[in-house]
Amino acid sequence: MKRLLPLDIDALIVYDVQDESARTSAERPFPFLNALDPFRFASGYLKELNIPKIIYRPAGKYSEAELSAWLHGLEAENFHPVFVGVPAPDYPVRTSLPEAYRIWKKHERTSVVGAVTIPERHAKLKDEDRRILEKAACGVSYFVSQCVFNVGYAKKVIEDLCRTCQEQQIVPPTVIFTLTACGSEKTLHFMEWLGIHVPEALKDELRNAGNMLDRSVQVCLDIAEELTTFCSEQCVPFGFNIESVAIRKDEIEASIHMVNTIGNMLAAKGIRQSEVLPVIQ
């Protein structure tokens, strides 16, 4: 709370941390640690933070009755859901994403629902714009990306999404780009294990840097600036989500620095209006 309260942020994303080891045969670089349920964490420990909370939930793990009860709980706390897929392809699905959106429809007057977008998937399958618009047709109004280290992948999603929206005369949803610092070889390995594409040249640059964390922060800030310039000329509303994939203190503090720096950058460009003075790190 000492880190979060001074920040000029629009919302807080609280992830539902899952063990995704079954998704791949590669060894998990960091051991999986069970975390508190994100709804319990946000409602029990983050009440002082008076901003919207976005709570992730893998819909397929729960029955329709369980998801309905969960959504009623979110509504009581003024939280907002993001539904994600199951931790592994062969995981038995109890509620599909379309069914989860149908259940959420009962709450659409009091909440907004989000989803995820994966630029790496678009680079391979060329259909992320279609996936986004199919979910948007179910009521999804914003999409949070996987961590962006390949800026070309992210720009291609926006370019294709904007073109498809214009062709179909559809109002585009908002895309929130996720950025994260990388302070060690192990964190880099973990990001790749999660499916984040880091270009080979950038991996070499980070590994050869005198301070990998500092260099990765500058890379993220450069990506934020480049995406801001690019998206300002496109039709898709955008924003940034800053996270730390590791629990190392220096990487967490780096994420706080990135929040403030990117917020100042957006304000200086007239894109975002700050409500409080940013913390000077």
Secondary structure by P-SEA (a helix, b strand, c coil): ccccccccccbbbbbccccccccccccccccbbbbccaaaaaaccccccccbbbbbbccccccaaaaaaaaaaaaaacbbbbbbccccccccccccaaaaaaaaccccccccccccccaaaaaccccaaaaaaaaaaacccbbbbcccccaaaaaaaaaaaaaaaaaaccbbbbbbbbbbbbccaaaaaaaaaacccccaaaaaaaaacccaaaaaaaaaaaaaaaaaaaaaacccccbbbbbbccccaaaaaaaaaaaaaaaaaaaaacccccccccccc
